Amino acid sequence: MRKLIFLHNLLKGTVSWLIEDETGEISERGTASTFLELQTKVVDRVEGFIFSPLFSNKRLEVPPTSQSQILESIPFLLEDSLLGSVEDYHFVISKRSEEGDVKVSLIPINSMEEEISLFREAQINVSSLSFLDNSFKEESSTCSLVLFDDISVINFGSEWGWCAETDIILNLLKKGLEDFKSTSLKVFLSKDAKKIDWTKYSKLEPDIIFIEGELDFLEKAFPSLENKFNLLTNKYAPRIAWREYFKKWKYGLAAASIVVVLYFSQTLTDIYQNNSSATDLLEQSRLLYYSAYPNEPKDTDLKKLLRQKLRGVNLTGREPFLLTVQNLTQVIHNNERVSLHSVNYDLNSNQFIIEIQCTQFEDLETVKSTFIQGGYAIDVGSSKRVGNSILSELFIKKT
């Protein structure tokens, strides 16, 4: 998977970026003044980190309850700790820790809206976006400090982060190291930065990693960065890349579409054949009835004529004529390799004489067995081969 990772400095508006290829190596890198310059980059995923003194992080004690209930309570818990209204902020929270608190990352909604508009203008589908100060993955005893000229980012043991003016962070560094019980200090420092007397700010000897700017920092630090608090939630959630999914799965979708089309085509064919069989059966029933009653009016509904004939007739122990016809055709229809050739009814012997066409004698035996299981007496008459099919005569009556 080709991944684009960027670092956005909201104060300067600069975007440092690099592309990690399928092997995990950095294949491209650069610095852009706008996200539009990244529009042509062909990657599978985009992850971003941002930093600004306007962002803040808080830790709140919450009762042991569900994550959804904690989320609902956060605005009330934040009210007393914010200068403005909580409605002016977009925030994400961590899961409740064993100590009973959650971490909250807050960003002004206007800053969030501006960031999202930049992504959309450049038509970049960003999967995750996190504060840089909350994105370090270090041991609990390690403090990471990044000095970007007048602005710095600090993180204590991957537990707490902060972005502020460099002087403020340096003045509070000693107390932070003591509070978080840090035993090592990792510092990313510009080669052009003024010399710092670290003994004024820390008892620890810093492990200094010299960088030539934000891009160099991103390249050296990105193996130790992870998106822990993704700001792209709720209405800011990344859009589904339908076009990319289509490109990736177009052959599978095409194959599935063909299967669906073939299935519905076969279903429509079966429906047509069933309707044709029903129409043929109805016509054969009419011919059979009028052969027995040639003087009956042809313009009267066949069902009405049959009801008139069956009035007063005791049908106890006998199956109605039309029901028998229905059962006969259903048995034929359920055997795919058997088709109905003709149907006749012998009034004297009270039995049906049907001719079926099948591909082999085993099909004939199957039909015979099905009729017997349905409570019919059946005798097989003459059979003859017609082309590749067998035309057989059956005598059927209800037992």
C-alpha positions as CSV (number, residue, x, y, z in Angstrom):
1,M,0.0,0.0,0.0
2,R,1.4,3.4,-1.0
3,K,0.8,5.9,1.8
4,L,1.2,9.7,1.8
5,I,2.0,11.2,5.2
6,F,1.9,15.0,5.7
7,L,2.7,17.5,8.4
8,H,0.7,20.7,8.3
9,N,2.0,23.8,10.1
10,L,-1.2,25.9,10.5
11,L,0.7,29.0,11.4
12,K,2.9,29.1,8.3
13,G,0.4,27.1,6.1
14,T,3.2,24.9,4.8
15,V,2.8,21.2,4.2
16,S,5.7,18.8,4.5
17,W,5.0,15.4,2.9
18,L,6.5,12.0,2.1
19,I,5.3,8.9,0.4
20,E,5.9,5.4,1.8
21,D,5.9,2.7,-0.8
22,E,4.7,-0.9,-0.5
23,T,8.0,-2.0,1.1
24,G,7.9,0.7,3.8
25,E,10.6,2.8,2.1
26,I,10.3,6.5,1.4
27,S,10.0,6.9,-2.3
28,E,9.1,10.6,-2.6
29,R,9.3,13.7,-0.3
30,G,8.8,17.4,-0.5
31,T,7.3,20.6,0.9
32,A,4.2,22.2,-0.5
33,S,2.6,25.6,0.0
34,T,-0.9,24.2,-0.7
35,F,-2.6,20.8,-0.7
36,L,-3.3,21.4,-4.4
37,E,0.3,20.4,-5.1
38,L,-0.4,16.9,-3.7
39,Q,-3.4,16.4,-6.0
40,T,-1.5,14.4,-8.6
41,K,0.1,12.0,-6.1
42,V,-1.1,8.4,-6.7
43,V,-1.4,6.7,-3.3
44,D,-3.8,4.3,-1.6
45,R,-4.1,6.2,1.7
46,V,-3.4,9.7,3.1
47,E,-2.6,10.3,6.8
48,G,-1.9,13.7,8.3
49,F,-0.5,15.4,11.4
50,I,-1.1,19.1,12.3
51,F,0.2,21.4,15.0
52,S,-0.8,24.8,16.2
53,P,-0.9,26.6,19.6
54,L,-4.6,27.1,19.0
55,F,-5.2,23.4,19.7
56,S,-5.5,22.0,23.3
57,N,-5.5,18.7,25.2
58,K,-7.3,18.0,28.4
59,R,-7.6,15.1,30.9
60,L,-11.0,14.6,32.5
61,E,-12.1,12.2,35.3
62,V,-15.2,10.3,34.3
63,P,-17.3,7.6,36.0
64,P,-17.1,4.0,34.8
65,T,-19.8,3.9,32.2
66,S,-20.2,3.2,28.5
67,Q,-18.1,5.2,25.9
68,S,-21.3,6.7,24.4
69,Q,-22.4,8.0,27.8
70,I,-18.9,9.4,28.4
71,L,-19.0,11.2,25.1
72,E,-22.4,12.7,26.0
73,S,-21.0,14.0,29.3
74,I,-17.8,15.6,27.9
75,P,-19.4,19.0,26.8
76,F,-20.7,19.5,30.4
77,L,-17.3,18.6,31.9
78,L,-15.5,20.9,29.6
79,E,-17.6,24.0,30.2
80,D,-15.6,25.2,33.2
81,S,-12.2,24.6,31.7
82,L,-12.7,26.5,28.4
83,L,-12.5,30.3,27.8
84,G,-15.2,30.1,25.1
85,S,-18.2,28.0,24.5
86,V,-17.8,24.3,24.0
87,E,-20.0,24.5,21.0
88,D,-17.1,26.4,19.2
89,Y,-14.9,23.3,19.4
90,H,-14.7,19.9,17.7
91,F,-13.2,17.2,20.0
92,V,-12.3,13.6,20.1
93,I,-11.7,11.5,23.2
94,S,-9.8,8.4,24.2
95,K,-11.2,5.4,26.0
96,R,-11.4,5.5,29.8
97,S,-8.1,4.6,31.4
98,E,-7.6,2.4,34.4
99,E,-7.0,5.5,36.4
100,G,-10.5,6.7,35.5
101,D,-9.8,9.5,33.1
102,V,-10.1,10.2,29.4
103,K,-7.9,12.4,27.1
104,V,-9.7,15.0,25.0
105,S,-8.2,16.7,22.0
106,L,-9.9,20.0,21.0
107,I,-9.7,22.1,17.9
108,P,-11.7,25.2,17.1
109,I,-14.5,24.4,14.6
110,N,-13.5,27.2,12.3
111,S,-9.9,25.7,12.1
112,M,-11.4,22.3,11.5
113,E,-13.7,23.6,8.7
114,E,-10.8,25.4,7.1
115,E,-8.7,22.2,7.1
116,I,-11.5,20.2,5.6
117,S,-12.1,22.8,2.9
118,L,-8.4,22.6,1.9
119,F,-8.7,18.8,1.5
120,R,-11.9,19.1,-0.6
121,E,-10.5,21.8,-2.7
122,A,-7.5,19.7,-3.5
123,Q,-9.7,16.6,-3.9
124,I,-7.6,14.7,-1.4
125,N,-9.4,12.0,0.6
126,V,-7.6,12.1,4.0
127,S,-8.1,9.0,6.1
128,S,-6.8,10.3,9.4
129,L,-5.8,13.6,10.9
130,S,-4.2,14.0,14.4
131,F,-2.5,16.5,16.5
132,L,1.3,16.0,16.3
133,D,1.7,16.4,20.0
134,N,-0.5,13.4,20.7
135,S,0.9,11.2,18.0
136,F,4.2,10.0,19.5
137,K,4.6,6.3,20.4
138,E,7.4,6.2,22.9
139,E,8.1,4.5,26.2
140,S,6.3,6.0,29.2
141,S,9.6,7.2,30.6
142,T,10.5,9.1,27.4
143,C,9.8,12.8,26.7
144,S,9.9,13.9,23.1
145,L,10.5,17.6,22.3
146,V,10.5,19.2,18.9
147,L,11.6,22.8,18.4
148,F,10.3,24.5,15.3
149,D,11.8,28.0,15.7
150,D,9.4,29.9,17.8
151,I,6.9,27.1,18.1
152,S,7.6,23.7,19.8
153,V,5.8,20.5,20.4
154,I,6.3,18.3,23.5
155,N,5.0,14.9,24.4
156,F,5.4,13.0,27.7
157,G,5.6,9.2,27.4
158,S,2.9,9.1,24.7
159,E,0.5,10.1,27.5
160,W,0.3,13.9,27.2
161,G,1.1,16.4,24.5
162,W,1.2,20.2,24.1
163,C,2.1,22.7,21.4
164,A,3.0,26.3,22.4
165,E,5.6,29.0,22.1
166,T,9.1,27.6,22.6
167,D,9.9,29.8,25.6
168,I,6.8,28.7,27.4
169,I,7.6,25.0,26.9
170,L,11.2,25.3,27.9
171,N,10.2,27.1,31.1
172,L,7.8,24.4,32.0
173,L,10.0,21.5,30.9
174,K,11.6,20.7,34.2
175,K,8.3,20.5,36.1
176,G,6.8,18.4,33.3
177,L,9.6,15.9,33.4
178,E,9.2,15.6,37.2
179,D,5.4,15.2,37.0
180,F,5.5,12.5,34.4
181,K,8.6,10.8,35.9
182,S,10.5,11.0,32.7
183,T,14.0,9.4,32.7
184,S,15.0,10.3,29.1
185,L,14.6,13.4,26.9
186,K,14.6,13.1,23.1
187,V,15.0,16.4,21.3
188,F,14.5,17.2,17.6
189,L,16.5,20.4,17.2
190,S,17.2,22.6,14.1
191,K,20.8,22.8,13.1
192,D,20.4,26.5,12.8
193,A,18.8,27.0,16.2
194,K,20.5,29.1,18.9
195,K,22.5,27.2,21.4
196,I,20.4,26.1,24.4
197,D,21.8,25.7,27.9
198,W,19.8,22.6,28.8
199,T,21.0,22.6,32.4
200,K,18.5,25.5,32.9
201,Y,15.6,23.4,31.9
202,S,16.3,19.8,32.8
203,K,18.5,17.6,34.9
204,L,18.4,15.1,32.1
205,E,21.1,15.0,29.4
206,P,19.1,15.4,26.1
207,D,19.4,13.0,23.2
208,I,19.6,15.5,20.4
209,I,18.6,14.6,16.9
210,F,19.5,17.5,14.5
211,I,17.0,18.3,11.8
212,E,17.0,20.7,8.8
213,G,13.4,21.6,9.0
214,E,9.9,20.2,9.2
215,L,10.3,17.8,6.3
216,D,13.5,16.4,7.7
217,F,11.8,16.0,11.1
218,L,8.9,14.1,9.5
219,E,11.2,11.8,7.7
220,K,13.2,11.0,10.8
221,A,10.2,10.8,13.2
222,F,7.4,9.2,11.2
223,P,8.3,5.6,12.3
224,S,7.6,6.8,15.8
225,L,4.3,8.5,14.9
226,E,0.8,7.1,14.9
227,N,-2.7,8.5,14.5
228,K,-4.1,7.9,18.0
229,F,-6.8,10.5,18.0
230,N,-8.3,10.8,14.6
231,L,-10.1,14.2,14.3
232,L,-12.0,13.0,11.2
233,T,-15.1,11.8,12.9
234,N,-18.9,12.4,12.6
235,K,-19.5,15.0,9.9
236,Y,-15.8,15.3,9.2
237,A,-15.4,11.6,8.6
238,P,-13.6,10.8,5.3
239,R,-15.7,10.3,2.3
240,I,-16.0,6.8,0.8
241,A,-13.8,6.6,-2.2
242,W,-16.3,4.9,-4.5
243,R,-14.2,5.7,-7.6
244,E,-11.2,3.9,-6.1
245,Y,-13.3,1.0,-4.9
246,F,-14.7,0.7,-8.4
247,K,-11.3,0.7,-10.0
248,K,-10.0,-1.9,-7.6
249,W,-13.1,-4.2,-7.9
250,K,-14.3,-3.4,-11.4
251,Y,-13.6,-6.9,-12.7
252,G,-15.3,-8.5,-9.7
253,L,-18.3,-6.2,-10.0
254,A,-18.5,-7.0,-13.8
255,A,-18.5,-10.7,-13.1
256,A,-21.1,-10.3,-10.4
257,S,-23.2,-8.2,-12.7
258,I,-23.0,-10.9,-15.4
259,V,-24.1,-13.6,-12.9
260,V,-27.1,-11.4,-11.8
261,V,-28.1,-10.8,-15.4
262,L,-27.9,-14.4,-16.2
263,Y,-29.9,-15.4,-13.1
264,F,-32.7,-13.0,-13.9
265,S,-32.6,-13.9,-17.6
266,Q,-33.0,-17.6,-16.6
267,T,-35.8,-16.6,-14.1
268,L,-37.7,-14.7,-16.8
269,T,-37.2,-17.6,-19.2
270,D,-38.7,-20.0,-16.6
271,I,-41.6,-17.6,-16.0
272,Y,-42.3,-17.4,-19.7
273,Q,-42.1,-21.2,-20.1
274,N,-44.4,-21.7,-17.1
275,N,-46.9,-19.2,-18.5
276,S,-46.7,-20.9,-21.9
277,S,-47.3,-24.3,-20.3
278,A,-50.2,-23.0,-18.3
279,T,-51.8,-21.5,-21.5
280,D,-51.3,-24.8,-23.3
281,L,-52.8,-26.7,-20.4
282,L,-55.8,-24.4,-20.3
283,E,-56.3,-24.9,-24.1
284,Q,-56.0,-28.6,-23.8
285,S,-58.5,-28.6,-20.9
286,R,-61.0,-26.6,-23.1
287,L,-60.5,-29.1,-26.0
288,L,-60.9,-32.0,-23.6
289,Y,-64.1,-30.6,-22.1
290,Y,-65.7,-29.7,-25.4
291,S,-64.8,-33.1,-26.9
292,A,-66.9,-34.6,-24.1
293,Y,-69.6,-31.9,-24.3
294,P,-69.7,-30.7,-27.9
295,N,-73.0,-28.9,-27.5
296,E,-71.9,-26.7,-24.7
297,P,-71.7,-22.9,-25.5
298,K,-68.2,-21.8,-26.5
299,D,-68.6,-18.2,-25.2
300,T,-69.2,-19.2,-21.5
301,D,-66.4,-19.4,-19.0
302,L,-65.1,-22.9,-18.6
303,K,-65.0,-22.7,-14.8
304,K,-68.7,-21.8,-14.8
305,L,-69.6,-24.7,-17.1
306,L,-67.6,-27.1,-14.8
307,R,-69.4,-25.8,-11.7
308,Q,-72.7,-26.4,-13.4
309,K,-71.8,-29.9,-14.4
310,L,-70.5,-30.7,-10.9
311,R,-73.6,-29.5,-9.0
312,G,-75.1,-32.3,-7.1
313,V,-72.4,-34.7,-8.0
314,N,-71.0,-36.7,-5.0
315,L,-67.2,-36.2,-5.1
316,T,-66.5,-38.2,-1.9
317,G,-63.4,-40.3,-2.4
318,R,-62.8,-38.7,-5.9
319,E,-60.4,-36.0,-6.9
320,P,-61.9,-33.0,-8.8
321,F,-61.0,-32.9,-12.4
322,L,-59.2,-29.6,-12.4
323,L,-57.2,-30.5,-9.3
324,T,-56.0,-33.7,-11.0
325,V,-55.0,-31.7,-14.1
326,Q,-53.1,-29.3,-11.8
327,N,-51.3,-32.2,-10.0
328,L,-50.4,-33.8,-13.3
329,T,-48.8,-30.7,-14.8
330,Q,-47.0,-29.9,-11.6
331,V,-45.4,-33.4,-11.6
332,I,-44.2,-32.8,-15.2
333,H,-43.0,-29.3,-14.5
334,N,-40.9,-30.4,-11.5
335,N,-38.9,-32.7,-13.8
336,E,-36.7,-30.5,-15.9
337,R,-35.9,-33.2,-18.5
338,V,-39.6,-34.1,-19.1
339,S,-42.2,-32.2,-21.1
340,L,-45.9,-32.7,-21.6
341,H,-46.9,-33.7,-25.2
342,S,-50.6,-34.3,-24.9
343,V,-53.5,-34.8,-22.3
344,N,-56.7,-36.8,-22.9
345,Y,-59.4,-38.0,-20.6
346,D,-61.3,-41.3,-20.9
347,L,-64.7,-40.9,-19.4
348,N,-65.5,-44.6,-19.4
349,S,-62.4,-45.7,-17.5
350,N,-62.2,-42.4,-15.5
351,Q,-58.5,-42.0,-16.3
352,F,-56.2,-39.6,-17.9
353,I,-54.1,-40.6,-21.0
354,I,-51.1,-38.4,-21.2
355,E,-48.1,-38.4,-23.5
356,I,-44.8,-37.2,-22.1
357,Q,-41.5,-36.6,-23.9
358,C,-38.2,-37.3,-22.0
359,T,-34.6,-37.8,-22.8
360,Q,-34.1,-41.3,-21.3
361,F,-36.1,-44.1,-19.7
362,E,-34.8,-43.2,-16.2
363,D,-36.8,-40.0,-16.5
364,L,-39.9,-42.0,-17.2
365,E,-39.4,-44.1,-14.1
366,T,-38.9,-41.0,-12.0
367,V,-42.2,-39.5,-13.2
368,K,-44.0,-42.8,-12.6
369,S,-42.6,-43.1,-9.1
370,T,-43.7,-39.5,-8.3
371,F,-47.2,-40.2,-9.5
372,I,-47.4,-43.3,-7.4
373,Q,-46.2,-41.4,-4.3
374,G,-48.9,-38.9,-4.9
375,G,-51.6,-41.5,-4.6
376,Y,-52.2,-42.2,-8.3
377,A,-52.5,-45.5,-10.1
378,I,-50.3,-45.5,-13.2
379,D,-49.7,-47.8,-16.1
380,V,-47.1,-47.3,-18.8
381,G,-48.3,-47.8,-22.4
382,S,-46.3,-47.7,-25.6
383,S,-43.0,-45.9,-25.8
384,K,-41.1,-44.9,-28.9
385,R,-38.0,-42.9,-29.7
386,V,-38.5,-39.7,-31.6
387,G,-35.1,-38.2,-32.5
388,N,-33.1,-37.8,-29.3
389,S,-36.2,-38.0,-27.1
390,I,-38.6,-40.8,-25.9
391,L,-42.3,-40.4,-26.4
392,S,-44.2,-42.4,-23.8
393,E,-47.9,-43.0,-23.1
394,L,-49.2,-43.1,-19.5
395,F,-52.6,-44.1,-18.1
396,I,-53.3,-42.3,-14.8
397,K,-56.2,-42.3,-12.3
398,K,-56.6,-41.3,-8.7
399,T,-56.8,-44.3,-6.4
